[in-house]
Each structure stands twice: as C-alpha cells, then as structure tokens.
Amino acid sequence: MPRPGSATVRNRRLAAELRRLRESGDFTGDDVAERLGWSASKVSRLENARQAPRFADVRRLLDLYGVEGTYREQLLQLARDAVRRGWWEAFSDALPEQYASYIGLEIEAEEICQWETQVVPGLLQTEAYAQAVEQRSHSTEVIPPSRVDARVEARLERQSVLTRENHPLRLSVVLDESLLLRRHGDAAVMVDQLRHLQELSALPNLSLQVLPLDGPHPIATGSFTLLQFPHVGGIKFHDVVYIEHLNGCSYLEEETETYRHRLSFERLRAEALGPSESLERISRIAREAWIVG
C-alpha cells in the first residue's frame, strides 16, 4: 500500500521532471512558450513548482517532449496527485504558507535527519510542551488563542508519520543538551516532555542522541532538518534541507548543499552520546534539573 500522498512533493517532483525533459530535449523556456502559446513566466512557474499544474498543460508538454508509454502515465499520475488537498490545508488560516509546505514534504519523506539546538523537535513534543513553545515563540505577536490551539493541533497531527501502519517515517535526531535544560512551561511540563522522549525512543524507526555540553561541538551551525524521499512510480525526488530562522524559513535543494548537511549530521552523530547513554543523560536531567514540587 502506498504512503499517504503529498501534493507538495508530487508537484515538486513533477516540476523537476518537466525541467529535465525540456533541457534534455534542447528546448529553452522561450522555445516551449512559443510552441505552446504560453508566456515564458508560465513555463518557469511550472518548472519551479510555483504553480499547481493543470492536467491539460502537462499533457501538452509531454506531447511536445515526445514522452510516451509507462513514463508518460507516471507523470500524468503525478499531475493528478499534485492538486489533491492534504489534511494540513484545513489549518491554512493558522499556519504560515512555508510551514504548511514543510508539512507536505514531511508527510512523504521516508527518512528525516534532524539537528536541533533550541527546542525538542515537533514530532517528539507533548501537547503541553508544544503549547508552551507556541506561546513563547509568538510572544511579540498578537495571535488569537484559537490560532495557537490550531497550530498545536497541527503539530500533534504531524506526529502520526512515526506510527503510521505503512512506511512509518525513519527519524534520526541529535539534540543539543542545552535544549533539555531550557524551560518551556513549568517543571512538570519539562519532566513529562523528557519522559516522553524516553518512551518514544522504543520506536524501532527512531534514533535519538544527545550532544553533551561537556564534549566537543563538531560544527558551527544552527538547527536544520534533512529530508529524503522514496522513489514514486520510478521517479526520485532530491533531498531537501529545511532551516528555520527569524524571518521564516529557507529550503536548500542544491545537491552540494544537501550533501554538506548530510556530512555535518554524520559528524554530529559521531560526537553525540550513543542511544543508551543519551537516554541516561535525559533521565538524569529529568531527575536533577527539573524538580517538581
């Protein structure tokens, strides 16, 4: 049974294939626009996934490029899937557009490698911790409580990728020890969150490690998430690096950048405590740093 589909990934996957087909056929964007009676900007939008493709437009492009047989049917299926709505679109009033796009990538990833320096990753948060993080992260904005609640609900819904019946996400996480000592909510919230990490570590598809404060720090970089995707219909989608910052977020998709982040993550894993030692460190912090009284 296939994994749940994501229009975000299907659209990007199709866009990348359309661009590759044009380039391999020695067409320029202007050539395609002239042949089909389109603007060059429309060709660019389709190839950069900035516009959801119309089925008829994709069919005309495949005719122009001479694509036939099974490969043609695979691309046409991607075109059909690229306009399907995901569950997260029900939260569109509460979620920033770029964050909603990330959910679309996350739901179809087969593996995610995450280095986190500030907060426990969203896929591993308890509801109380997520509520505290959401309230603090928007302390300078006027956001209605209902919108905060919707963002927390969406975050908890995302976590189903770890336990879905078919193709559960493989998640490898390295946490900077400092975030386990950074308060979000009261001490009880922190203890529950750290215990939750210990419980989740039993999942066979989750690798959880802690980079200790008393050890070397192998790279000078902030948090990042590396997403990898499976083949769908014989078509592979490239890796994506997602980085959050003050002004929103950024996506890195060039192979040199994604490879650099993969190497950085491997260095972090090598310097981090092993899984068993990491659980011991989390347990010790829960006992000694967060006294519930």
C-alpha positions as CSV (number, residue, x, y, z in Angstrom):
1,M,0.0,0.0,0.0
2,P,1.5,3.4,-0.9
3,R,2.3,6.0,1.7
4,P,-0.1,9.0,2.1
5,G,0.4,11.4,-0.9
6,S,1.5,14.9,-0.6
7,A,0.7,17.5,-3.3
8,T,3.7,19.5,-2.2
9,V,6.2,16.7,-3.0
10,R,4.3,15.5,-6.1
11,N,4.2,19.0,-7.5
12,R,7.9,19.5,-6.9
13,R,8.7,16.0,-8.3
14,L,6.7,16.7,-11.4
15,A,8.3,20.2,-11.8
16,A,11.8,18.7,-11.6
17,E,10.9,16.1,-14.3
18,L,9.4,18.6,-16.6
19,R,12.5,20.8,-16.4
20,R,14.8,17.8,-17.0
21,L,12.7,16.8,-20.1
22,R,12.9,20.3,-21.5
23,E,16.7,20.5,-21.0
24,S,17.3,17.0,-22.4
25,G,15.3,18.0,-25.5
26,D,17.4,21.1,-26.0
27,F,14.4,23.4,-25.6
28,T,14.7,26.8,-23.9
29,G,11.9,28.1,-21.8
30,D,11.2,30.6,-24.6
31,D,11.1,27.8,-27.1
32,V,8.4,26.0,-25.1
33,A,6.4,29.1,-24.5
34,E,6.4,29.9,-28.3
35,R,5.4,26.4,-29.3
36,L,2.5,26.2,-26.8
37,G,1.4,29.8,-26.9
38,W,2.3,30.4,-23.3
39,S,4.3,33.1,-21.6
40,A,7.9,32.2,-20.6
41,S,6.9,33.0,-17.0
42,K,4.3,30.3,-17.0
43,V,6.9,27.7,-18.1
44,S,9.2,28.9,-15.3
45,R,6.4,28.7,-12.7
46,L,5.6,25.1,-13.7
47,E,9.2,24.1,-13.6
48,N,9.8,25.6,-10.2
49,A,6.6,24.3,-8.6
50,R,5.3,27.8,-8.1
51,Q,2.0,26.9,-9.8
52,A,-0.1,23.8,-9.5
53,P,0.0,22.1,-12.9
54,R,-3.2,21.7,-14.9
55,F,-3.6,18.2,-16.3
56,A,-4.1,19.5,-19.8
57,D,-0.9,21.6,-19.6
58,V,1.2,18.7,-18.5
59,R,-0.2,16.6,-21.3
60,R,0.7,19.2,-23.9
61,L,4.2,19.4,-22.5
62,L,4.6,15.6,-22.7
63,D,3.4,15.7,-26.3
64,L,5.9,18.4,-27.2
65,Y,8.8,16.4,-25.5
66,G,7.7,13.1,-27.1
67,V,7.1,11.3,-23.9
68,E,5.2,8.0,-24.3
69,G,4.4,4.7,-22.5
70,T,4.8,4.0,-18.8
71,Y,6.8,7.0,-18.1
72,R,4.2,9.3,-19.6
73,E,1.5,7.6,-17.4
74,Q,3.6,8.1,-14.3
75,L,4.0,11.8,-15.0
76,L,0.3,12.2,-15.7
77,Q,-0.5,10.5,-12.4
78,L,1.8,12.9,-10.6
79,A,-0.2,15.7,-12.3
80,R,-3.4,14.3,-10.9
81,D,-1.9,13.9,-7.4
82,A,-0.4,17.4,-7.4
83,V,-3.7,19.1,-7.0
84,R,-5.0,16.9,-4.1
85,R,-5.5,18.6,-0.8
86,G,-3.7,17.5,2.3
87,W,-5.1,17.4,5.9
88,W,-2.9,20.4,6.9
89,E,-4.8,22.7,4.5
90,A,-7.7,22.7,6.9
91,F,-5.3,24.7,9.2
92,S,-4.4,27.2,6.4
93,D,-5.7,30.2,8.4
94,A,-3.4,29.4,11.3
95,L,-0.3,28.0,9.5
96,P,2.2,30.2,7.6
97,E,2.4,29.1,4.0
98,Q,6.0,27.9,4.2
99,Y,5.3,25.8,7.3
100,A,2.4,24.2,5.5
101,S,4.7,23.4,2.6
102,Y,7.1,21.8,5.1
103,I,4.3,19.5,6.4
104,G,3.7,18.4,2.8
105,L,7.3,17.5,2.5
106,E,7.5,15.8,5.8
107,I,4.5,13.5,5.3
108,E,6.0,11.9,2.2
109,A,9.6,11.7,3.4
110,E,11.0,8.2,4.0
111,E,13.8,9.5,6.3
112,I,14.5,12.7,8.2
113,C,17.8,13.6,9.9
114,Q,17.3,16.5,12.4
115,W,19.8,18.5,14.4
116,E,18.1,20.7,17.0
117,T,19.6,23.3,19.3
118,Q,16.6,25.2,20.6
119,V,13.5,23.1,21.3
120,V,12.5,19.4,21.2
121,P,11.5,18.7,17.6
122,G,7.8,19.0,16.8
123,L,7.4,15.3,16.0
124,L,8.6,14.4,19.6
125,Q,6.7,17.1,21.6
126,T,4.0,16.6,24.2
127,E,0.9,18.7,23.9
128,A,1.7,20.8,26.9
129,Y,5.3,21.4,25.7
130,A,4.1,22.3,22.2
131,Q,1.6,24.8,23.7
132,A,4.3,26.4,25.8
133,V,6.7,26.6,22.8
134,E,4.0,28.1,20.5
135,Q,3.0,30.7,23.1
136,R,6.6,31.8,23.7
137,S,7.6,31.8,20.0
138,H,4.8,34.3,19.3
139,S,5.2,36.4,22.4
140,T,5.8,39.5,20.4
141,E,2.8,38.9,18.1
142,V,-0.9,39.3,18.7
143,I,-2.2,35.9,17.8
144,P,-5.7,34.8,18.9
145,P,-5.7,31.8,21.3
146,S,-7.7,29.8,18.8
147,R,-4.9,30.1,16.2
148,V,-2.3,29.0,18.8
149,D,-4.5,26.0,19.5
150,A,-4.8,25.2,15.8
151,R,-1.0,25.3,15.4
152,V,-0.6,22.9,18.3
153,E,-3.3,20.6,16.9
154,A,-1.5,20.5,13.5
155,R,1.8,19.8,15.3
156,L,0.3,16.8,17.1
157,E,-1.3,15.6,13.9
158,R,2.1,15.6,12.2
159,Q,3.4,13.0,14.7
160,S,1.3,10.2,13.1
161,V,4.1,9.8,10.5
162,L,6.1,8.0,13.1
163,T,3.5,5.3,13.8
164,R,1.5,5.0,10.6
165,E,0.9,1.4,9.6
166,N,2.5,1.7,6.2
167,H,6.1,3.0,5.7
168,P,6.5,4.8,9.1
169,L,9.0,7.6,8.9
170,R,12.6,6.8,9.8
171,L,13.7,9.7,12.1
172,S,17.2,10.3,13.3
173,V,17.6,13.1,15.8
174,V,20.6,14.7,17.5
175,L,19.6,17.1,20.4
176,D,22.0,19.7,21.8
177,E,21.9,19.0,25.6
178,S,21.2,22.7,26.3
179,L,17.7,22.4,25.0
180,L,16.8,19.8,27.6
181,L,17.7,22.5,30.2
182,R,15.8,25.3,28.6
183,R,12.4,25.8,30.2
184,H,9.2,25.7,28.2
185,G,6.2,25.7,30.6
186,D,6.8,24.7,34.2
187,A,8.9,22.0,35.7
188,A,6.1,19.4,35.4
189,V,5.8,20.1,31.6
190,M,9.6,19.6,31.2
191,V,9.6,16.4,33.2
192,D,6.7,15.0,31.1
193,Q,8.5,16.0,27.9
194,L,11.7,14.3,28.9
195,R,9.9,11.2,29.9
196,H,8.0,11.3,26.6
197,L,11.4,11.3,24.8
198,Q,12.4,8.2,26.7
199,E,9.1,6.4,25.8
200,L,9.4,7.3,22.1
201,S,13.0,6.0,22.0
202,A,11.5,2.5,22.0
203,L,10.2,3.0,18.4
204,P,12.3,1.0,16.0
205,N,12.2,3.7,13.4
206,L,13.5,6.4,15.8
207,S,17.2,7.1,16.6
208,L,17.6,9.7,19.4
209,Q,21.0,11.0,20.6
210,V,22.2,13.9,22.7
211,L,25.3,16.0,22.0
212,P,26.7,16.7,25.5
213,L,27.7,20.1,26.8
214,D,30.9,18.6,28.2
215,G,32.1,17.3,24.8
216,P,33.3,18.8,21.5
217,H,31.0,20.5,19.2
218,P,31.9,19.3,15.6
219,I,30.1,22.0,13.6
220,A,29.3,25.7,14.0
221,T,25.7,25.8,12.7
222,G,22.2,26.1,14.0
223,S,19.3,23.7,13.7
224,F,18.5,22.0,10.4
225,T,16.4,19.2,9.0
226,L,17.4,17.0,6.1
227,L,14.5,15.2,4.3
228,Q,15.0,12.3,2.0
229,F,12.3,10.8,-0.3
230,P,11.5,7.4,-1.8
231,H,11.0,6.6,-5.5
232,V,7.4,7.0,-6.6
233,G,6.5,5.4,-9.8
234,G,10.2,5.1,-10.6
235,I,10.7,8.8,-10.2
236,K,13.1,10.0,-7.5
237,F,12.8,13.4,-5.7
238,H,16.0,15.0,-4.5
239,D,16.9,15.7,-0.8
240,V,15.7,18.9,0.8
241,V,17.2,20.8,3.8
242,Y,14.8,22.9,5.8
243,I,16.1,25.7,8.1
244,E,14.0,27.9,10.3
245,H,15.1,31.5,11.2
246,L,13.7,34.8,12.5
247,N,12.2,35.8,9.1
248,G,10.5,32.4,8.4
249,C,12.4,29.5,6.8
250,S,14.6,28.5,3.9
251,Y,14.8,25.5,1.7
252,L,18.1,24.2,0.3
253,E,17.8,21.9,-2.6
254,E,21.1,22.0,-4.5
255,E,23.0,18.7,-4.2
256,T,26.1,20.3,-2.8
257,E,24.2,21.9,0.0
258,T,22.2,18.8,0.9
259,Y,25.3,16.7,0.8
260,R,27.2,19.2,3.0
261,H,24.4,19.0,5.6
262,R,24.3,15.2,5.5
263,L,28.1,15.1,6.2
264,S,27.5,17.6,9.0
265,F,24.8,15.5,10.5
266,E,27.0,12.4,10.4
267,R,29.7,14.3,12.3
268,L,27.2,15.3,14.9
269,R,26.0,11.7,15.3
270,A,29.6,10.6,15.7
271,E,30.3,13.1,18.5
272,A,27.0,12.6,20.3
273,L,26.3,10.1,23.1
274,G,25.1,6.7,21.9
275,P,21.4,5.9,22.2
276,S,21.7,4.2,25.6
277,E,23.9,6.9,27.1
278,S,21.6,9.6,25.6
279,L,18.6,8.1,27.5
280,E,20.6,8.0,30.7
281,R,21.5,11.7,30.2
282,I,17.9,12.6,29.5
283,S,16.8,10.7,32.6
284,R,19.4,12.4,34.8
285,I,18.3,15.8,33.6
286,A,14.7,15.0,34.3
287,R,15.6,14.0,37.9
288,E,18.1,16.7,38.8
289,A,17.3,19.8,36.7
290,W,13.5,19.8,36.9
291,I,12.3,19.4,40.4
292,V,8.5,19.2,40.6
293,G,7.4,20.5,44.0
